Amino acid sequence: MIDFTAVLTANPPRPSWTDKDALDMAMTLIDGTPFTMDWDADAGEEWISLLDDTARIGMISTSRPVAVLAEDREPLGARAARFAVHSVTVPSFTSQVFVGSDTDLRAAFGSAVDVTPFSANDLWFATI
């Protein structure tokens, strides 16, 4: 299990990590791959999603230097290592590998995931 509360605590929001930094990272990760990116900045989405067709395979926080990446989608992991971010790899975005404190998730995102353990998709849906 991956303690997402610990990831949040170790990587708080910081002024040096901007939407542009997250967007640049997303563009670099998908460059030359069949993957695409989805992000609704105007809606204030917390995460930039990386997609393989319609399946989420990565997400990059726009407020803190954190990325969640599917471990079987190279070259995402290797490329992410170039950035000063905390990259968390998961077997898949539907694998329930995260645990975390409801209080800490609510403090970080204004909402919480209903169950623990939870998947990266659960995290995305609860915190966009």
C-alpha positions as CSV (number, residue, x, y, z in Angstrom):
1,M,0.0,0.0,0.0
2,I,1.1,3.5,-0.7
3,D,0.4,6.1,1.9
4,F,-0.8,9.1,-0.1
5,T,-1.0,11.2,3.1
6,A,2.8,10.8,3.4
7,V,3.2,11.9,-0.3
8,L,1.1,15.0,0.3
9,T,3.0,15.9,3.5
10,A,6.4,15.5,1.9
11,N,5.3,17.5,-1.2
12,P,3.2,20.5,-0.1
13,P,2.0,23.1,-2.6
14,R,4.8,25.5,-3.5
15,P,5.0,28.7,-5.5
16,S,7.9,27.3,-7.5
17,W,5.6,24.6,-9.0
18,T,3.2,26.3,-11.4
19,D,0.5,25.2,-13.8
20,K,3.1,25.9,-16.6
21,D,5.6,23.5,-14.9
22,A,3.0,20.8,-14.7
23,L,1.9,21.4,-18.3
24,D,5.6,21.3,-19.5
25,M,6.1,18.1,-17.7
26,A,3.0,16.6,-19.2
27,M,4.0,17.6,-22.7
28,T,7.5,16.1,-22.2
29,L,6.1,12.8,-20.9
30,I,3.8,12.3,-23.9
31,D,6.1,13.7,-26.6
32,G,6.6,11.1,-29.4
33,T,4.1,8.6,-27.8
34,P,0.6,7.8,-28.8
35,F,-0.6,9.2,-25.4
36,T,-2.6,12.4,-25.1
37,M,-3.2,14.9,-22.4
38,D,-6.4,16.3,-20.9
39,W,-6.8,19.2,-18.5
40,D,-9.5,21.8,-18.0
41,A,-7.6,24.7,-16.5
42,D,-10.6,27.0,-16.6
43,A,-12.5,24.6,-14.4
44,G,-9.6,24.6,-11.9
45,E,-8.8,20.9,-12.3
46,E,-6.0,19.8,-9.9
47,W,-4.7,17.2,-12.2
48,I,-3.4,17.1,-15.8
49,S,-4.4,13.6,-17.0
50,L,-2.3,11.5,-19.4
51,L,-4.4,9.2,-21.5
52,D,-3.9,6.1,-23.6
53,D,-7.0,6.3,-25.8
54,T,-9.5,6.9,-23.0
55,A,-7.7,5.2,-20.1
56,R,-5.9,7.4,-17.6
57,I,-2.3,6.3,-17.3
58,G,-0.8,9.3,-15.6
59,M,-1.7,12.5,-13.7
60,I,0.4,15.5,-12.7
61,S,-0.7,17.8,-10.0
62,T,-0.9,21.5,-10.9
63,S,-0.4,22.6,-7.3
64,R,2.4,20.5,-6.0
65,P,5.3,18.6,-7.6
66,V,3.6,15.2,-7.6
67,A,2.9,12.8,-10.4
68,V,1.1,9.4,-10.4
69,L,2.1,7.1,-13.3
70,A,1.1,3.7,-14.5
71,E,4.2,1.5,-14.1
72,D,3.6,-0.3,-17.4
73,R,3.5,2.8,-19.7
74,E,7.0,3.6,-20.7
75,P,8.6,6.0,-21.3
76,L,6.6,7.9,-18.7
77,G,8.6,6.8,-15.7
78,A,12.0,7.3,-17.2
79,R,11.0,10.8,-18.5
80,A,9.5,11.8,-15.2
81,A,12.9,11.2,-13.5
82,R,14.1,14.3,-15.3
83,F,11.8,16.5,-13.2
84,A,12.0,17.6,-9.6
85,V,8.7,15.9,-8.7
86,H,7.7,13.0,-6.5
87,S,6.6,10.3,-8.9
88,V,4.4,7.5,-7.6
89,T,4.0,4.5,-9.8
90,V,0.9,2.3,-9.6
91,P,0.2,-1.1,-11.3
92,S,-2.8,0.5,-12.9
93,F,-5.2,3.4,-12.3
94,T,-7.8,1.0,-11.1
95,S,-5.6,-0.9,-8.6
96,Q,-6.6,0.1,-5.1
97,V,-3.1,0.7,-3.8
98,F,-3.5,4.0,-1.9
99,V,-4.4,4.6,1.7
100,G,-4.7,8.0,3.3
101,S,-6.3,10.1,6.0
102,D,-9.7,11.5,5.2
103,T,-8.7,14.7,7.1
104,D,-5.5,15.1,5.2
105,L,-7.1,14.5,1.8
106,R,-9.8,17.0,2.6
107,A,-7.3,19.6,3.8
108,A,-5.2,19.1,0.6
109,F,-8.0,19.0,-2.0
110,G,-11.2,20.2,-0.3
111,S,-12.7,16.7,-0.7
112,A,-11.8,13.2,0.3
113,V,-12.0,9.7,-1.1
114,D,-14.8,7.7,0.3
115,V,-13.0,4.5,0.9
116,T,-9.5,3.3,1.8
117,P,-7.8,1.7,0.1
118,F,-8.4,3.6,-3.1
119,S,-7.2,3.7,-6.7
120,A,-5.5,6.6,-8.6
121,N,-8.8,6.9,-10.6
122,D,-10.7,7.2,-7.3
123,L,-8.2,10.0,-6.2
124,W,-8.6,11.8,-9.6
125,F,-12.4,11.7,-9.5
126,A,-12.6,12.9,-5.8
127,T,-10.1,15.7,-6.3
128,I,-10.6,17.2,-9.7
